[in-house]
Structures are given as C-alpha cells and as structure tokens.
Amino acid sequence: MIHPTLADIEDAARLIEGAVMRTPCLPAPRLSELTGADVWVKYENLQVTAAFKERGALVKLLSLTAEERRRGVIAMSAGNHAQAVAYHATRLGIPSTIVMPKTTPHVKVSATRGFGAHVVLEGESVADAQVGAERIAAEKGLVFVHPYDDFHVVRGQGTIALEMLAAEPGLDVLVVPVGGGGLIAGMAIAAKALKPGIEVVGVETRLYPAMWCALNGRPVHVGGTTLAEGIAVRNVGALTLEICRAAVDDVLLVDEVHIERAVNAYLTLQKTMAEGAAGAGLAALTTSPERFHGRKVGLVLCGGNIDPRILSSIMVRELAREEKIVGIRMIIPDRPGVLGEISTIIGDLGGNILEVEHHRTFLKVPAKGATLDVVFETRDGGHANEIIAALEGRGFTVERSESPDLDG
C-alpha cells in the first residue's frame, strides 16, 4: 500500500491554500496551568464547517478527473465529513450525495443539505450507511469519498501538522484524536519527516478503542454511548493502520468524564467550542498529566460541532462537580414561614436559590410535613458547607442530592 510522503502533504497544502483556512495555533496558558504541560491549541473548529475534515475532502475532490467530477461523488458520514464533502463539492460544481444513518441528529442532516448535498438516510449506524453508499455508488457510477482510508484524504489531513510546526517548531509532542485514523496518519507522516524526534500520540475514547486494539493485537470490542461520537468507529482503515504502526508512538484511552470535563475546559477557559472528539486530546493530558508535564504539547481542536443542549448540560454538570451548584433535600414542618426562613438563611450567607420543589405525598414524610428540594449557587464547596451547616444549626435535617437536576 502506497503511503503519502512529506512531499505529497506539502503539495496538498498548496492545493488547499485559500480554500481552507490556515487556522491559528496558539499557546493556551490556562490549559497549561490546568495540565502542567506547555499547551498549544490548533483551532480547526474555525473552518467553515467547523471541523478539520475539509482538508482531506478537498484534496480528494481536487484529485478527480473531469469525467469523475461530472458523475459526482458520494460519501457516508454522520457529521463532519458529510458537511466537508458537501461544502467543497458544491463550491467546485460537483454533485454530491451523502448517506447518513437515520439516527443522525436533524441539525447535522439540515447542515449537510444546506451545503448543497443530496442526503439519503439509511440504516441505524455509520456502518449501515457505508453499505448503502457503496451500493448507490455502484448503481450510479459515483466516486466514493472515504472519510479516512484514502491516500488523498490522509495527505490533506497531514497539512495540520505542517501548520502546527510552522507556528511553533519547538513542539515536543502532538496529541491527536483518533477515529478511523486519517487525521493522525497524515499528521504523523508530516511531523516525523519535519522533526524526527517529535512524539505523536493518539487518543481514543475507552468505549471505542479500535486503533488501540488493532495496534496491540487485541480483539476489537466497542460500543456504548459516547460524547465523542466523531471518533466512535468500529473499524480503522487499512492504510491508516499501516501508517500508524510505522509512525505513531502510542495511543491512549480516556473515559467519558475526562472528555466531558475537557469540553467544558475549552469553553470556560479558552472560550471556544469543542465537540466531544475534539476534547479527547485535552482529556489525555488530564488523565495522564505526568506523561506530559513540562513538555510543549500541541493539541488539535479538531471540531466544534456539538449539540448546544448537550453543551449546556455539560456546563451545569461541571458546576455541580465543583460544588458551585448544590442540591439538598430537607424534611420540614408544613407550616407558614418555613420556606421564607430557609430562603433567608441561604440568601443571608450569599447563596442564590435556583429551584425549589415541595413534596407532600411521600409516605415517609409525616402527615404534617413535607420534603423540600432546593438547588442553589455557591462560590465553592466550602461556601456550600457553610450554608448547609447554618441550615442544620436551625434544626433542619439536610441531605445532599448527588446531582442537582435543573431540567425538571
């Protein structure tokens, strides 16, 4: 199997110049403080489609003959690759068809159609969509644009490493999210050719360790609901696996909590949107801080296409972890003035009540009593403890809720 070379990737960079944004690669002092590494972030979420996939998709489309362009292209994807192919195919006047699973969120289907593609919904998974795409491609003579296992796609993604090392030649390690392997394969080729001593580390969600299993000769067991759906693949590419065996130093696995907290850190510390897959690199730094401590680390914020509702939930959950939002339950006498007394105690100590809910029909509650659930904001855990101690000091029995629910 022929692998792209540094020259191929440099040629790809020339091809996409002016059509794909040369996104900034900037130091991130607050993430450095969080992780103990000297962190630099490559902001691929600033692309038109908010993800890095435009690079490989465009290089592939530019490789087509006039006859292939006339016939059109087809791709399968549940998100970023779909939008990248649709956007650049339309821009180049190439008809595009995108096969997406029926389970794809409506917002992603609408975005893909908005970029000019004909969208076909088929199957329950990306694997089902691939079967459908291959069938339609054969029936209609369309060119299949694979999301990662393609020579031109790989060399297009490799342009990210060229830009990162141009921005900061002193990078010691690149930490790259891994799905099918196209991004890390292209970046590893470019980075190792430009700077042989650099380390290239991949990151997968622990629920979908397809590349880790392939590299370590383990049976592939994947499944479950992950925030990082963009890298949740069952099978890696044949080409990308060969390249990763030769050029990638390691692949790390991270859990959902660390991915969730990384997405929140990008939003609150860097003021930028990161989808779950994009949070995987930062999650690796917080999972294994000793490995990266003091080193100059380049992170690829590979995309920002995250559901706003999920992002809102992540932010609230992180506030709960930090005890800046606290939920409590009390059994109180059902008499006038009690609620006012409780709210006064919380308010006088600087707490801000967000929600209050009474329950009078629970059998474990006295007939002349009620349970009261209160969710309130605090400065931190110490402040929360101060408020709870004050409530207990006035004779109320207080139980903490494990996770305040602000959605009702």
FENLINPE-V701330 format. One record per backbone hydrogen bond with DSSP energy under -0.5 kcal/mol. NH is the residue of the N-H (numbers start at 1). CO is the residue of the C=O. If there is no record, write none. Layout:
# FENLINPE-V701330
nh = [NH/NH]
co = [CO/CO]
This chain:
# FENLINPE-V701330
nh = [9/10/11/12/13/14/15/16/17/18/19/20/23/26/28/32/33/34/35/36/38/39/40/41/42/43/43/44/44/45/46/47/50/52/54/55/57/58/59/60/61/62/63/63/64/69/70/71/72/73/74/75/77/83/84/85/86/87/88/89/90/91/92/93/93/94/95/95/97/98/99/100/100/102/104/108/109/110/111/112/113/114/115/116/117/118/119/120/122/122/129/130/131/132/133/134/135/136/137/138/139/140/141/142/143/144/145/146/150/154/155/156/157/158/159/160/161/162/163/164/165/166/167/168/171/172/173/174/175/176/176/178/185/186/187/188/189/190/191/192/193/194/195/198/199/201/201/202/203/204/206/208/210/213/214/215/216/217/218/221/222/223/226/229/231/232/233/237/241/242/243/244/245/246/247/248/249/250/252/254/259/260/261/262/263/264/265/266/267/268/269/270/270/271/272/275/276/279/279/280/280/283/284/285/286/287/288/291/292/292/293/294/295/297/297/298/299/299/300/301/301/302/304/306/311/312/313/314/315/316/317/318/319/320/321/322/323/324/325/326/328/329/330/331/332/332/334/335/338/341/342/343/344/345/346/347/348/349/350/351/352/353/354/355/357/359/365/369/370/371/372/373/374/374/375/376/377/378/384/385/386/387/388/389/390/391/392/393/394/394/395/396/397/398/399/401/406]
co = [5/6/7/8/9/10/11/12/13/20/16/16/21/41/39/28/29/30/31/32/295/37/297/26/299/24/41/42/301/301/43/44/47/302/51/52/53/54/55/56/57/58/59/60/61/65/66/67/68/95/143/97/99/79/80/81/82/83/84/85/86/87/88/89/90/89/69/93/73/118/75/98/120/123/101/105/105/106/107/108/109/110/111/113/112/96/117/98/100/120/125/126/127/128/129/130/131/132/133/134/135/136/137/137/72/142/74/144/148/150/151/152/153/154/156/157/158/158/159/160/161/162/163/164/168/296/296/199/298/174/201/203/181/182/183/184/185/186/187/188/189/190/191/195/172/174/199/250/176/252/254/205/208/209/210/211/212/214/213/219/220/207/224/227/228/229/231/180/237/238/239/240/241/242/243/244/200/200/202/204/255/256/257/258/259/260/261/262/263/264/265/265/266/267/266/303/227/275/276/276/277/279/280/281/282/283/284/288/288/289/289/36/292/38/295/173/40/297/175/42/299/300/50/304/307/308/309/310/311/312/313/314/315/316/317/318/320/319/319/376/374/399/372/397/330/370/368/333/335/337/338/339/340/341/342/343/344/345/347/346/377/351/375/375/373/371/362/366/332/359/330/357/328/372/355/326/352/324/380/381/382/383/384/385/386/387/388/389/390/391/392/391/331/396/329/327/404]
